[in-house]
Amino acid sequence: MIKFIETFQNKFIKKEEYDVEIERNKKYEVRWVWYHTILAIELLITNVLLIWILFKI
């Protein structure tokens, strides 16, 4: 009976650690998406400005 309880506790503890890791990965994914979205917008603005300068000359 004690062995069963220890096994159950170990599985529960590992599950909690796994849940924390999943949460950390989701935060990383969200930050990654926002970071690259901002970079894409900056790249678009830069390209528009360069095209505007090209036609201005």
PyRosetta script that sets phi, psi and omega in degrees:
from pyrosetta import init, pose_from_sequence

init()
pose = pose_from_sequence("MIKFIETFQNKFIKKEEYDVEIERNKKYEVRWVWYHTILAIELLITNVLLIWILFKI")
pose.set_psi(1, -40.5)
pose.set_omega(1, -180.0)
pose.set_phi(2, -65.1)
pose.set_psi(2, -39.5)
pose.set_omega(2, 178.9)
pose.set_phi(3, -60.6)
pose.set_psi(3, -41.4)
pose.set_omega(3, 178.6)
pose.set_phi(4, -61.8)
pose.set_psi(4, -44.1)
pose.set_omega(4, -179.9)
pose.set_phi(5, -64.7)
pose.set_psi(5, -42.5)
pose.set_omega(5, 178.9)
pose.set_phi(6, -63.7)
pose.set_psi(6, -42.4)
pose.set_omega(6, 178.6)
pose.set_phi(7, -62.4)
pose.set_psi(7, -44.8)
pose.set_omega(7, 179.1)
pose.set_phi(8, -61.0)
pose.set_psi(8, -43.5)
pose.set_omega(8, 179.5)
pose.set_phi(9, -63.9)
pose.set_psi(9, -42.8)
pose.set_omega(9, 179.8)
pose.set_phi(10, -62.6)
pose.set_psi(10, -42.3)
pose.set_omega(10, 178.5)
pose.set_phi(11, -64.9)
pose.set_psi(11, -39.1)
pose.set_omega(11, -179.7)
pose.set_phi(12, -66.2)
pose.set_psi(12, -42.9)
pose.set_omega(12, -179.9)
pose.set_phi(13, -65.3)
pose.set_psi(13, -43.4)
pose.set_omega(13, 178.4)
pose.set_phi(14, -62.6)
pose.set_psi(14, -37.7)
pose.set_omega(14, 179.1)
pose.set_phi(15, -63.4)
pose.set_psi(15, -41.9)
pose.set_omega(15, 178.5)
pose.set_phi(16, -63.1)
pose.set_psi(16, -42.4)
pose.set_omega(16, 178.6)
pose.set_phi(17, -63.3)
pose.set_psi(17, -39.9)
pose.set_omega(17, 179.7)
pose.set_phi(18, -65.5)
pose.set_psi(18, -40.1)
pose.set_omega(18, 178.7)
pose.set_phi(19, -63.7)
pose.set_psi(19, -39.9)
pose.set_omega(19, 178.2)
pose.set_phi(20, -64.1)
pose.set_psi(20, -40.3)
pose.set_omega(20, 179.5)
pose.set_phi(21, -65.2)
pose.set_psi(21, -40.0)
pose.set_omega(21, 178.2)
pose.set_phi(22, -63.9)
pose.set_psi(22, -42.7)
pose.set_omega(22, 179.4)
pose.set_phi(23, -62.1)
pose.set_psi(23, -41.4)
pose.set_omega(23, 179.2)
pose.set_phi(24, -63.7)
pose.set_psi(24, -40.6)
pose.set_omega(24, 179.3)
pose.set_phi(25, -65.8)
pose.set_psi(25, -37.6)
pose.set_omega(25, 178.9)
pose.set_phi(26, -66.0)
pose.set_psi(26, -40.7)
pose.set_omega(26, 177.6)
pose.set_phi(27, -61.6)
pose.set_psi(27, -42.5)
pose.set_omega(27, 179.0)
pose.set_phi(28, -62.4)
pose.set_psi(28, -42.9)
pose.set_omega(28, -179.5)
pose.set_phi(29, -63.6)
pose.set_psi(29, -42.2)
pose.set_omega(29, 180.0)
pose.set_phi(30, -64.2)
pose.set_psi(30, -44.5)
pose.set_omega(30, 178.5)
pose.set_phi(31, -64.1)
pose.set_psi(31, -38.7)
pose.set_omega(31, 179.5)
pose.set_phi(32, -62.0)
pose.set_psi(32, -44.3)
pose.set_omega(32, -179.6)
pose.set_phi(33, -64.0)
pose.set_psi(33, -46.5)
pose.set_omega(33, -179.3)
pose.set_phi(34, -64.7)
pose.set_psi(34, -41.5)
pose.set_omega(34, 179.9)
pose.set_phi(35, -60.8)
pose.set_psi(35, -46.9)
pose.set_omega(35, -178.3)
pose.set_phi(36, -73.4)
pose.set_psi(36, -27.3)
pose.set_omega(36, 174.0)
pose.set_phi(37, -65.5)
pose.set_psi(37, -44.0)
pose.set_omega(37, 178.4)
pose.set_phi(38, -63.8)
pose.set_psi(38, -41.4)
pose.set_omega(38, 177.6)
pose.set_phi(39, -62.2)
pose.set_psi(39, -40.8)
pose.set_omega(39, 179.5)
pose.set_phi(40, -64.8)
pose.set_psi(40, -40.0)
pose.set_omega(40, 178.1)
pose.set_phi(41, -64.9)
pose.set_psi(41, -42.8)
pose.set_omega(41, 178.2)
pose.set_phi(42, -62.9)
pose.set_psi(42, -40.2)
pose.set_omega(42, 177.8)
pose.set_phi(43, -63.9)
pose.set_psi(43, -41.0)
pose.set_omega(43, 177.5)
pose.set_phi(44, -62.5)
pose.set_psi(44, -45.6)
pose.set_omega(44, 179.3)
pose.set_phi(45, -61.8)
pose.set_psi(45, -42.9)
pose.set_omega(45, 179.1)
pose.set_phi(46, -61.7)
pose.set_psi(46, -43.5)
pose.set_omega(46, 179.5)
pose.set_phi(47, -65.1)
pose.set_psi(47, -40.3)
pose.set_omega(47, 177.9)
pose.set_phi(48, -62.7)
pose.set_psi(48, -44.0)
pose.set_omega(48, 178.9)
pose.set_phi(49, -63.6)
pose.set_psi(49, -41.0)
pose.set_omega(49, 179.0)
pose.set_phi(50, -65.5)
pose.set_psi(50, -39.9)
pose.set_omega(50, 177.3)
pose.set_phi(51, -66.5)
pose.set_psi(51, -38.7)
pose.set_omega(51, 178.9)
pose.set_phi(52, -64.0)
pose.set_psi(52, -44.3)
pose.set_omega(52, 177.8)
pose.set_phi(53, -62.1)
pose.set_psi(53, -41.3)
pose.set_omega(53, -179.9)
pose.set_phi(54, -60.3)
pose.set_psi(54, -43.7)
pose.set_omega(54, -179.5)
pose.set_phi(55, -76.8)
pose.set_psi(55, -21.8)
pose.set_omega(55, 179.8)
pose.set_phi(56, -74.1)
pose.set_psi(56, -31.0)
pose.set_omega(56, -176.9)
pose.set_phi(57, -78.0)
pose.dump_pdb("model.pdb")
